[in-house]
Amino acid sequence: MERQIVAICIQEAGRLISGLLSLRTPKLKPQAESLTLAEPQEVSSEETTEEKTEKGTACLPCTNSHLHTCVGLLSEAVRMSPDGLNTESMKRVDKCLYEIAAAERVDLAPENVDSLPQAERVIADHASKELRDIRHGLEGLSTKSDLEQLTIQTTTLQKYVGKEWFKIRLAKMPREEKVRLAEKTIENLEKEVRNG
């Protein structure tokens, strides 16, 4: 029973962190007061991993978010295909392909993945290979059965990326924050039980 509680706490903590990350608002640069053209400035091509992650590139949370969206879209597509693939289900597949393209071209671009720490690079490399397979499967989709299999494959990948990324975040998290997160998770679980 105790292992189940710990597992649920970790799962809820992952949801909480994913939710918090999705609520992040981008830092806006102050608007220029005039519309005059500025002289071109030299841009440094070497950015640190922290700068890239802050900009939303080469980040596992973003990849996880794209995968979450795909899982939802593909699940809807399966639900909308009781008698086989149709226009509505294919609209969801197309939107999922857009999410995959965004993850592959930005978050998992080779030049961005190369600058990640080794543990994150392993996850990103695996996600990149799996996403490529999923994309090829979706591009050649012809049956509901194929759609169901690709939905399962996408769900499995999302769970892997989310779990592994959370392990890395948890390992780096200060003890006080781990305690606060555990308390918040337990509080949420207690609310669910009361309302359940």
N, C-alpha and C positions, 0 to 999 in steps of 0.2 A: 504494500500500500504506500509506503514511504517513497519508493522509487517512482511510483505513478505521480505523486504530488510534486516531486522534484521535476519530473518530465513536463508536467503541466505548467509549472512555474517557468521553466526555460522556454516553453512554447509561447506562453503569454508574454514573457519578457521580449521575445523576438517580435511579436506582433506590436507590442508597445513601442519598441525602438523603430520598427518600420513605419509605424504611424507618426512618430515624432519626426522622422526624417522626411516623410512626405509633407509635413507641415512647414518645413524650412522655407523661408522666403529668401529669394536671392538678394544679395546686397546690390543696391542700385547706386550707380555712379551719379554724382551731382550733374545736373544739366548745365550745359554751357550757356552763358548769358547772351552770347552773340552767335550769329550763324556764319561767322567768317571762317574760311577754310584754314585749318592749322597746317603748319609745316609737317611733312611726314617725319615721324620719329622712328628711330631704330628700335625694333622689338627684339628682345632677347629670346632666342629660340630654346634656351635651356631653362626649364621650369622644374621645380622640385615636385616630388610626388604629392606633397601636401597641397601645393598650389593647384595641381591638376585635379586632385580629389575635391578641393574646395570649389573649383569651377565645374565639377560634375563630369569630369572625364576620367576614364579608367577606374570607375568606382563600382564596387560590387553592390552597394545599396541600390544604385541606379539600375544595374543589370537585374537585380532581384525584383525591382519594381516593374521593369519591362516584362519579366517572366510572370509576375502576378497578373498583370493585365492580360497577357496571352492565355494563361490558364482560364481566366474568366471568360474571355472571348471564345476560346475553343469549346469550353463547357456549354456555353450558350449555343454555339454552332451545332454541337451534338444534339442538344435538346430540341433545336429547331429543325432537325432532320429525321423525323420519325419514319419517313418513307424514302429516305435517301437524300443526297445533297440537293440543295435548292438555292435560289437567289439570296435569301436571307441568311442562310448558313454561310454561304460563300462571302458575303459582306463581312462577317465576323472573321473569317479566315484571312481576308485581305487586310483587315485592321491589325490582326496578329502579325502578319508579314511586315507591316509597317513598324511595329514595335521591335520585331527581331532585327530589322534593318537598322533601326536607331541604336540598338545595343551593339550590334556588330561594327557599325561604322564610327561610333563615338566611344562608348564605354569600353569596348573590347578591341579597339583598333590596336594592331601590333605595336605601334610606337608608344601607345599609352600603357599597354599591358607590360611591356618591357621595363618600364620604370617602377613597377609595383614591387613591394617587398616579396620575397620568395614564396611565403605561405599564400599570399593573395594571388600571386602569379599562377600557382598551381590550380587554384579554383577558377581563375579567369580563363586559363588555357583549356581546361575541361569544359567550361561553359561555352567557349567559342566553338569547339569541335561539335558539341552536342547541338548548339543552335544552328550550325551549318547543316547538320543532318535533318533537323526539324524543318528548316526552311526549304530544303530540297524536297522533303516529303510533302510539305504543304503546297509547293509550286506544282507538283505532279499529282495532286490529290484527285482521286476519281471515285472513291467509295466511302460510305459512312464508316465502314469497318476501319479503313485507313485513318480516317479522321479520329476515331475513338483511340486508336493506337498512338497517334501523334499527340493527342490530348494527355494520355497517360505518360508519355515520354516527356512532355513539357512540364507536367506536374511533378514528376520525379526530379527533373533538373532544377525546378524552382525550389523544391524542398532541400536539395543538396546545397545549392548556392546560399539559400537563406540560413541553413543550419551551420555551414562551414564559416560563413561570414560572421555570424553571431558568435561562434566560438572564438574567433580572432578578437572581436570587439570585447567580449567578456574577459579574455585573458589580459587585455590592456586596460580594462576599467579599474579605477581605484576601488579599494575595499568599501569605502563609505558609499560609493555610488551603487556597488553591487547590493549592499544591504538595503539601500533605498529602493532599488529596482525590485528586489525580492518582496519587500513590504508592500509596494504598490501592486505587484502581481497577486499577492495573497489577498489584498483588499479587493481587487477586481474579481477574484475567484469567489470570495465570500459573498459579494453582491450577486454574482450569477447564481449561487446556491440559494440565496434568499429569494431571488426573483424567479428561480427555475421552475 
